[in-house]
Amino acid sequence: MAPPPLIQLKDISLTFGGTPLLSGVELSVSAGERVCLIGRNGSGKSTLLRIAAGLVEPDAGSRFVQPGATIRYLPQEPDFGEHKTTLAYVEAGLGPGDDHYQARYLLEQLGLTGEEDPAHVSGGEARRAALARVLAPSPDILLLDEPTNHLDLPTIEWLEGELESRRCALVLISHDRRFLTNLSRTTAWLDRGRIRQIARGFGAFEEWRDEVLAEEEREQHKLDRKIVNEEHWLRYG
């Protein structure tokens, strides 16, 4: 029997400016699952992740989170708010009972002192502080939108090892193919407003995608032939 989902999106639909973006999307993530969310630019991946995080309300559909499960979401652009230091920003993401030592420890691992002024950090420093904020509470589910942006190779390798060692569920959006290949075990393909899912990592995506599109083309060809035959029958009997 499959384990119960930690988070489940059912029949999610969303329209922007009169154009459907998501249409009947289904996504289920269980404990320890490693999902890469794939799709063209503008297909709605980041929006879907924000819906999963509870930050965007869809037009239709439901969002279920297992009671007691903790979620942390990494946006592409972190909002430091009024925090005066990177340490204060990371500690603000901790929940009751979380270990405050983890905030300083992760900042040090990521090459920060904790005393940096968020208003004057570089893109890479901002990304590292944001990663420390979502990792420090050791959540059950991590929703990561382009986590390797602005990071150098040693930091990406550190992050990959850190995520690999954790038992939490992951949903990843990234343009870093190596990062996705090494971490993902399930691929969710957001295509034309809907999700197709396969229990294989990103390394298998392109072959699977080509098979799906080829099958669609064959089915469309059969439909076209059927329509032509029906039109012929209506005309000539």
N, C-alpha and C positions, 0 to 999 in steps of 0.2 A: 504493500500500500504506500502510495506517495505521501510524504510528510505534508502536514497542513501548511498553507502559505503564510509567510510572515506579512506579506503585503500582496493585495490583489486588486487589480483594476478591471472592471467589467463594463463592456459596452460603452466605452468612453467616446464621446463625440464633442467636437469643438469647432466653431466657425469663427474666422477672423475676417472682418470687413466683407461679409457676404460670401466668402470663399471657404468651403469645408476644408479644415486642416486635419482633423482626426475624425474617423467614422467607424464607430463600433469596435474600438481598440480593446483588446484583452491582453493583460500582462499579469503573470503570477510569479512570485519569487519566494522560494522556500529557504529555510535556514542553511547557511553555508553555500548557497548557489552563487555562481559567478557568471553573470549575464553581460554580454556586450550588446548595446543598443546601436544598430546600424541603420543608416538611411542617408539619402542625398541631403545636401545643404538646403534648408528651408522645408524639410519634410515634417518637422514638428518634434524632433527628438528632445530638444531642450525643454520645450513646452510640456511634453509628456513627463519628463523627469520632474518638472515643477509640480505637475498634478500629483505624481506619486509622493512628492514631499509635502503635499497639502498646502502649497502656496498659490495654486491656480485652481479655480473652480470650473469644472467642465460644464458644457451646456446640458449634457445628459450622461448617465452612467453612474457607477458607484465606486467608491474607494474603501477598501477594508484593510485595517492594520491589526495584526494579532495583539490583543490586550497585553500591555506590559512591554511590548517590543519598542526599542528605541531606534530612531532614524536620524541620520545626519546627512545633510545635503551640501555639496560643494558647487557653488555657482561658478560660471566662467569669470565673473567680475565680483570679487568680494566687497561687501559694504562694511566698512569699519566703524560707521556711526560716529559717536562722540568719544570713542576709546582713545586714551592718551598714549598707550604703549601697545606693542604687539602682545605682550603677556596679558594685559588686561583684556584684550580682544579674545584671546584664546580661552582664558579662564571664564569669560562670560558664556562660552558654549558648554561648560560643564553642567551636569545635573546634580541634584542632591545625592550625596554619597560618593560622587566621583572623586578620584585622587587628584588633588591639585598639583602634586609633583609631576604628573604626566604632562601637564601643560608646559612647564619649564624644560622637562627632559626632551620632549619632542621638538621644541624650538631649538634647543642646542643641537640635536641630531640633524636638524635642517639648516644649521649654520646661522641661527639668529640668537641674539642675547636676551630678547624679551623687552629691551628698553627702547627699541626703535619707535619712532613716531610714525604712526600709520599714514599720516598726511604727506610724508616725505620718503616713503619706501619705493623701491623700483618694482617693476612688474614681477620679477622673479621673487623678490622678498615678500610681496603681497601674496603670491601664490603659496609660498612656503608657510606663511602665517595662517592662511586659510586652511591648508592641509593639517597643520597642527591642531587647529580648532575642531575639525571634524573627527580627527583620529583620537584625540585625548580622552573623550568619554568612552571609548571602546564600544561603539553602538552595535546593535544587532544587524542593522542594514546601513550600508554606505551607498549613497547616490552621488556619483562623481561625474561632473560635466567638464570634460577636457582637463583632467588633473595634471597632465604633463606640460601644459602651456607655460612658457617662460622659464622652464626648468632646464638646467644643464644635464649632461648625460650622467655624471655620478649621482646627482639627486634623483633622476628618473630611476636609476638602478636601485638606489636605496628604497624609493617608494615601492617599486615592484616587489622587492624582498619583504618589505614591511606588510604589504597587503597579502602577499602569499602566505605569510606566517599567521595571519589572523583567521579566526573562524567565522567572522561575520559574513553575511550575504553582501554581494557587490552588484551594482548596476553601473556600467561604465559607458560613457560616450567619449571617444577619442579618435583623433586622426593619426595617432601613433600606432601603426600596424603591428610593430613588434610587441609593444606593451599589451595590446589587445590579445594577440596570439598567445602570449605567455600566461595571461591571467584568466582568460575567459574559458568557460566550459559549456556555455549555452549561448546561442546567437538569436537575438530578436531583431528581425528585419522590418523596419517601418517603411512601407512602400504604398504610395497612393492612399494614405489615410488609414491603412490597416496594418496589422502585425502578423507576420509569419514567424514561426519559431522552430528551431531545431536544437536537439540536445547534443550539439557539437560546438566547439569553440570557433573563434574567428578564422583560424587557419583553414577551415572547411567552407567558409562562407562563399567565396567566389564560384567554386565548382557547383555548390548547391544552388546559388542564385541563377547561374546559367541554365541548370536543369529546369528550374521553376519557370524561367522565362521561355525556354524552348517548348515546354509542355503547354504554356499559355498560347504560344504561337500556333502549335498544332491544333489546339481546341478552337482557336479563332478561325483557322483555315477550314476545319470541319463545319463550323457554324456558317461561314460564308458560302460553302458549297451547298449546304442544306437550304439556305435562303435562295440561292440561284435556282435550285431544283424546284422549290415551291413556287417561285415566280413563273418558272417555265410551265409548271402544271396548271397554275391559275390562268395563264394565257392560252395554252393549247390543249389542256385536258389530257 
